[in-house]
Amino acid sequence: MAEITAAAVKQLREKTGAGMMECKNALVEAGGNEEQAIDILRRRGLASAKKREGRIAAEGIVGSYIHMGGKVGVLVELNCETDFVARGDEFQQLVKDIAMHIAAAEPRYVTREDVPADVLEKEREIATAQAKNDPKNAKKPEQVIEKIVDGRMNKFYEEAVLIDQPFVKDPAKTVGELVTEKVAKTGERIAIRRFTRYKMGEGLDRRSEDFGGEVASLVS
């Protein structure tokens, strides 16, 4: 078996963003073969993605997307652990994809935790009223009504929360699942920190246009 040098571990760390011990163990398992070690780390990526949530992601980039004609613009900040990953093609493409998604899907919040308590309370009140006023639910017990309300709240999250929304380029996965996939490939924690979506004429008294539908049509 080839000797696992500190230089080899460092090089693998720079290429994958994985931890030093993870890199050393992967090289040992791969008999010193770097390509095999990279494959090992990637296969383990999803399993260890949760462990990376506690790491500090202070690097990254602010990306942008301007819809054709300049009617919609998005700025989004994505963070990762190292500048090496931030400059990589995988991360750069992720930022572009998320910015385009925001332009099309119009999320209001990044995560569920970002939704204000008063907004949640109002949405739950509306969902509860709708469930109880539905004649089909007239004889259903309270615990069943609660489950119906929970289902409607999940629908609200899918519509309003970025990481819960179906990804516009592949609706079979959510934006959160897309990010998790990239965590597996880069070996680093990746977090969507914040975004701003600008819509030309928003708030002004003018005719309504479906800009989100236009953007979505471009990626369908």
C-alpha positions as CSV (number, residue, x, y, z in Angstrom):
1,M,0.0,0.0,0.0
2,A,1.3,3.4,-0.9
3,E,2.3,5.7,1.9
4,I,-0.3,8.3,2.8
5,T,1.6,11.5,3.0
6,A,0.4,14.8,4.6
7,A,0.7,16.4,1.1
8,A,-1.6,13.8,-0.4
9,V,-4.2,14.4,2.3
10,K,-4.0,18.1,1.8
11,Q,-4.3,17.8,-1.9
12,L,-7.4,15.7,-1.6
13,R,-8.8,18.1,0.9
14,E,-8.4,21.0,-1.5
15,K,-10.1,19.0,-4.3
16,T,-13.1,17.8,-2.3
17,G,-13.5,20.1,0.6
18,A,-13.8,17.1,2.9
19,G,-12.3,17.1,6.4
20,M,-8.6,16.1,6.9
21,M,-9.4,12.8,8.7
22,E,-12.1,12.0,6.1
23,C,-9.6,12.5,3.4
24,K,-6.9,10.4,5.1
25,N,-9.3,7.5,5.8
26,A,-10.5,7.6,2.2
27,L,-6.9,7.5,0.9
28,V,-6.1,4.6,3.2
29,E,-9.2,2.7,2.0
30,A,-8.3,3.5,-1.6
31,G,-4.7,2.3,-1.2
32,G,-3.4,5.8,-1.9
33,N,-5.3,6.2,-5.2
34,E,-6.7,9.7,-5.3
35,E,-9.4,9.2,-7.8
36,Q,-10.8,6.2,-5.9
37,A,-10.6,8.2,-2.7
38,I,-12.7,11.0,-4.3
39,D,-15.3,8.4,-5.3
40,I,-15.3,7.1,-1.7
41,L,-15.9,10.5,-0.3
42,R,-18.7,11.3,-2.8
43,R,-20.4,8.0,-2.0
44,R,-20.3,8.9,1.7
45,G,-21.4,12.5,1.0
46,L,-25.2,12.2,1.5
47,A,-24.7,10.1,4.7
48,S,-22.5,12.7,6.2
49,A,-24.3,15.8,4.9
50,K,-26.1,16.3,8.2
51,K,-22.8,16.3,10.1
52,R,-21.7,19.3,8.0
53,E,-24.6,21.4,9.1
54,G,-22.7,22.4,12.2
55,R,-19.7,23.7,10.2
56,I,-19.2,27.4,9.6
57,A,-19.9,28.4,6.0
58,A,-18.4,31.8,5.7
59,E,-17.2,31.7,2.1
60,G,-19.3,31.8,-1.0
61,I,-20.6,34.2,-3.6
62,V,-23.5,36.6,-4.3
63,G,-25.0,35.6,-7.6
64,S,-27.6,37.3,-9.8
65,Y,-30.2,36.5,-12.5
66,I,-31.9,39.1,-14.7
67,H,-34.9,37.8,-16.7
68,M,-35.0,38.6,-20.4
69,G,-36.1,42.2,-20.9
70,G,-35.1,43.2,-17.4
71,K,-38.5,42.6,-15.9
72,V,-37.3,40.5,-13.0
73,G,-34.0,40.5,-11.2
74,V,-32.6,38.3,-8.3
75,L,-29.7,38.6,-6.0
76,V,-28.9,35.5,-3.9
77,E,-26.1,34.8,-1.4
78,L,-24.9,31.2,-1.2
79,N,-22.3,30.2,1.4
80,C,-19.8,27.4,1.6
81,E,-16.8,26.6,3.7
82,T,-13.9,27.4,1.4
83,D,-13.1,29.8,-1.4
84,F,-11.8,26.8,-3.3
85,V,-15.3,25.4,-3.6
86,A,-16.9,28.8,-4.1
87,R,-14.8,29.3,-7.3
88,G,-15.7,25.8,-8.6
89,D,-18.0,25.2,-11.5
90,E,-20.3,23.0,-9.4
91,F,-21.0,25.8,-6.9
92,Q,-21.2,28.6,-9.5
93,Q,-23.8,26.6,-11.4
94,L,-25.8,26.0,-8.3
95,V,-25.9,29.7,-7.6
96,K,-27.2,30.4,-11.1
97,D,-29.8,27.7,-10.9
98,I,-31.1,28.9,-7.5
99,A,-31.2,32.6,-8.7
100,M,-33.2,31.5,-11.8
101,H,-35.5,29.4,-9.6
102,I,-36.2,32.4,-7.3
103,A,-37.1,34.5,-10.3
104,A,-39.6,31.9,-11.5
105,A,-41.1,30.6,-8.3
106,E,-41.3,33.8,-6.2
107,P,-40.4,32.3,-2.7
108,R,-40.9,34.6,0.3
109,Y,-38.6,32.9,2.8
110,V,-35.4,30.8,2.7
111,T,-36.4,28.3,5.4
112,R,-39.4,27.4,7.5
113,E,-37.7,29.0,10.5
114,D,-37.7,32.3,8.6
115,V,-41.5,32.5,8.4
116,P,-42.7,35.0,11.1
117,A,-44.9,33.6,13.9
118,D,-47.8,35.9,13.0
119,V,-47.8,34.7,9.4
120,L,-47.8,31.1,10.5
121,E,-50.6,31.8,13.0
122,K,-52.7,33.5,10.3
123,E,-52.1,30.7,7.8
124,R,-53.1,28.0,10.3
125,E,-56.2,29.9,11.3
126,I,-57.2,30.1,7.6
127,A,-56.4,26.4,7.0
128,T,-58.4,25.4,10.1
129,A,-61.4,27.5,9.1
130,Q,-61.3,26.0,5.6
131,A,-61.1,22.5,6.9
132,K,-64.0,22.9,9.4
133,N,-66.2,24.7,6.9
134,D,-65.8,21.9,4.3
135,P,-69.0,19.8,4.4
136,K,-66.9,16.6,3.8
137,N,-65.2,17.1,7.1
138,A,-68.4,17.7,9.2
139,K,-68.3,14.4,11.0
140,K,-64.6,14.0,11.2
141,P,-62.9,14.0,14.7
142,E,-60.7,16.9,15.8
143,Q,-57.4,14.9,15.3
144,V,-58.4,14.2,11.7
145,I,-59.0,17.9,11.2
146,E,-55.6,18.7,12.6
147,K,-54.0,16.3,10.1
148,I,-55.8,18.1,7.3
149,V,-54.6,21.4,8.6
150,D,-51.0,20.1,8.8
151,G,-51.3,19.0,5.2
152,R,-52.4,22.5,4.1
153,M,-49.6,24.1,6.1
154,N,-47.1,21.9,4.3
155,K,-48.6,23.1,1.0
156,F,-48.1,26.7,2.2
157,Y,-44.4,25.9,2.9
158,E,-44.0,24.3,-0.6
159,E,-45.3,27.6,-2.1
160,A,-43.6,30.1,0.1
161,V,-40.4,28.6,1.4
162,L,-37.4,28.4,-1.0
163,I,-35.9,25.1,0.2
164,D,-39.3,23.4,0.2
165,Q,-40.2,24.4,-3.3
166,P,-40.0,21.9,-6.2
167,F,-36.9,22.9,-8.2
168,V,-38.1,24.6,-11.5
169,K,-35.6,22.7,-13.7
170,D,-36.4,19.3,-12.0
171,P,-39.7,19.4,-10.0
172,A,-39.0,15.8,-8.8
173,K,-36.7,17.3,-6.2
174,T,-36.9,20.3,-3.9
175,V,-34.4,23.1,-3.8
176,G,-33.3,21.7,-0.4
177,E,-32.6,18.3,-2.0
178,L,-30.7,20.0,-4.8
179,V,-28.4,21.7,-2.2
180,T,-27.9,18.4,-0.4
181,E,-26.8,16.8,-3.6
182,K,-24.2,19.5,-4.1
183,V,-23.1,19.1,-0.5
184,A,-22.3,15.5,-1.4
185,K,-20.3,16.4,-4.4
186,T,-18.3,19.3,-2.9
187,G,-17.8,17.7,0.6
188,E,-18.7,21.0,2.2
189,R,-21.7,22.6,4.0
190,I,-23.6,24.8,1.6
191,A,-26.3,27.2,2.8
192,I,-28.6,29.7,1.1
193,R,-28.3,32.7,3.4
194,R,-30.6,35.3,1.8
195,F,-32.1,36.5,-1.4
196,T,-33.8,39.6,-2.9
197,R,-36.2,39.4,-5.8
198,Y,-37.0,42.6,-7.7
199,K,-40.0,42.8,-10.1
200,M,-40.3,45.8,-12.3
201,G,-43.3,48.0,-11.3
202,E,-44.0,45.9,-8.2
203,G,-46.3,47.9,-5.9
204,L,-47.3,50.3,-8.6
205,D,-50.8,50.6,-10.1
206,R,-50.3,48.8,-13.4
207,R,-51.6,45.7,-15.2
208,S,-50.6,42.3,-13.9
209,E,-48.1,40.2,-15.8
210,D,-47.1,36.6,-15.1
211,F,-43.3,37.1,-15.0
212,G,-42.8,33.9,-12.9
213,G,-44.6,32.0,-15.7
214,E,-42.3,33.5,-18.3
215,V,-39.2,32.5,-16.5
216,A,-40.5,29.0,-15.8
217,S,-41.2,28.6,-19.5
218,L,-37.5,29.2,-20.2
219,V,-36.4,26.2,-18.1
220,S,-39.1,23.8,-19.0
